[in-house]
Amino acid sequence: MSLHLSPVLAELEQYPFARLDDWRAEVRARGVDPIDFGMGDPREITPPFIREALLASVDEVSSYPRASGLPELRTAIAGWIDRRFGVTVDPATEVVPTLGSKEAIFSFAQVALGEKRAVAVPEPAYPVYERGALFGGGSVVAVPLRESTGWLPDLDAFDGWDEIAVFWVCYPNNPTGAIASPAFYEELAERSRAHGFLVCSDEAYSELWFDAAPVSALQVSDRTNVVVFNTLSKRSSMTGYRSGFVCAPQAICDALRSFRPTVGTAPQEFVQRASIAAWTDDAHVADVRALYARKRETILPALEAGGLRLAGSAATFYLWLDVGGPSEPFARRRPDALVREHRRVDRTRHDGRHVGDGRVGRADRRRCPPGRRRRDRRCPRAARRGAGDRGGRSVYRLPLRDRRGGSHRA
Ligand SMILES: Cc1ncc(COP(=O)(O)O)c(C=O)c1O
């Protein structure tokens, strides 16, 4: 029997980490004990008061959690948004608790794509924006991030404004560690209103900064088209709890409240109660920041002494380093250092390079959903024109982690 599964699945090629795993095995076979910067989880402890709040909330009877989330949690999230960003949001209508932010990011295209089906995704980027768009039946427009523009998309170079339904941004950025200015968000929000698309701002790293607290897209003067995703995973070292939120205008939250009960992605109530404790406290977050700063101070000088140049990383726990050339040969030459590729780690092109390599792509590189031909009128114009790459430098992302193992990419 032949199975006809999603064509998007067939398109997902080997995860490059598998290759890095082979290299690591080679190094180990030679008796080297590597410092592993590879994929994993934070090893920082979840603060005791959060764990205790969870334990105290496990009831004898277990019921289905509601997709709208506990009112107390929504109030705690709105309170944090107010304290942190000085923005007042209505907890009843503008906040939806999520099961971590990944699932909400992934499924957003299923809610947001109507007549317009193109999604603008930064390159390099967390792969979930693209995968969510493709599994949601959309097409992807790659928007390159370059050092010359501070790893921000060049909004003047982008020409697909009228075709897109969603424009994804992520600041502080995974993987470059760059941060965005209020003016950048303001301009993007203005364009979103002029051209009728949604700005989706993934702010998973908003609390991991070194010098100055990053701003949020929520701070723009008109939030009509702005959707923000945040999470406790990094802020409170709670990756295993799966707790985040979407904050958006009521119409978007209403759509999510209609969609999400079908998907069944409401966080468990004991997790929601632990999350109330986490969002209500800011002191532990300062401790987390100090810890990452110490790790950075420890490792960065060593890497710089090895000839690597810091090319970003104003925030987050990633170090974004210029290795002076293409990244994969560098990693291959330096296996003992176990430097991990920064690239968007999910797809390998036919020529063996990853899309998202430091060789940045053209602003008009677009992808059609698998199974849809480039001539198809539902594909954006530029996708029908074809794809292209420009030469450039490669950089590595080094997620900071301690020697017990684990890093920080879910
Ligand atoms: C940029 C970015 N966004 C979102 C997430 C998802 O985080 P979570 O689902 O744990 O909330 C991650 C996880 O590593 C991430 O790196």
Ligand as a Chemical Component Dictionary entry (heavy atoms), coordinates in Angstrom:
data_LIG
# 
_chem_comp.id                   LIG 
_chem_comp.type                 NON-POLYMER 
_chem_comp.pdbx_formal_charge   0 
_chem_comp.three_letter_code    LIG 
# 
loop_
_chem_comp_atom.comp_id 
_chem_comp_atom.atom_id 
_chem_comp_atom.alt_atom_id 
_chem_comp_atom.type_symbol 
_chem_comp_atom.charge 
_chem_comp_atom.model_Cartn_x 
_chem_comp_atom.model_Cartn_y 
_chem_comp_atom.model_Cartn_z 
_chem_comp_atom.pdbx_ordinal 
LIG C1 C1 C 0 12.997 32.082 18.582 1  
LIG C2 C2 C 0 12.217 31.098 19.368 2  
LIG N1 N1 N 0 10.894 31.260 19.439 3  
LIG C3 C3 C 0 10.117 30.396 20.108 4  
LIG C4 C4 C 0 10.676 29.307 20.742 5  
LIG C5 C5 C 0 9.743  28.335 21.414 6  
LIG O1 O1 O 0 9.820  28.350 22.767 7  
LIG P1 P1 P 0 8.760  27.587 23.670 8  
LIG O2 O2 O 0 7.870  26.758 22.789 9  
LIG O3 O3 O 0 9.551  26.770 24.590 10 
LIG O4 O4 O 0 7.955  28.651 24.338 11 
LIG C6 C6 C 0 12.056 29.092 20.689 12 
LIG C7 C7 C 0 12.662 27.943 21.345 13 
LIG O5 O5 O 0 13.827 27.722 21.362 14 
LIG C8 C8 C 0 12.845 30.023 19.983 15 
LIG O6 O6 O 0 14.174 29.880 19.896 16 
# 
loop_
_chem_comp_bond.comp_id 
_chem_comp_bond.atom_id_1 
_chem_comp_bond.atom_id_2 
_chem_comp_bond.value_order 
_chem_comp_bond.pdbx_ordinal 
LIG C1 C2 SING 1  
LIG C2 N1 SING 2  
LIG C2 C8 DOUB 3  
LIG N1 C3 DOUB 4  
LIG C3 C4 SING 5  
LIG C4 C5 SING 6  
LIG C4 C6 DOUB 7  
LIG C5 O1 SING 8  
LIG O1 P1 SING 9  
LIG P1 O2 DOUB 10 
LIG P1 O3 SING 11 
LIG P1 O4 SING 12 
LIG C6 C7 SING 13 
LIG C6 C8 SING 14 
LIG C7 O5 DOUB 15 
LIG C8 O6 SING 16 
# 
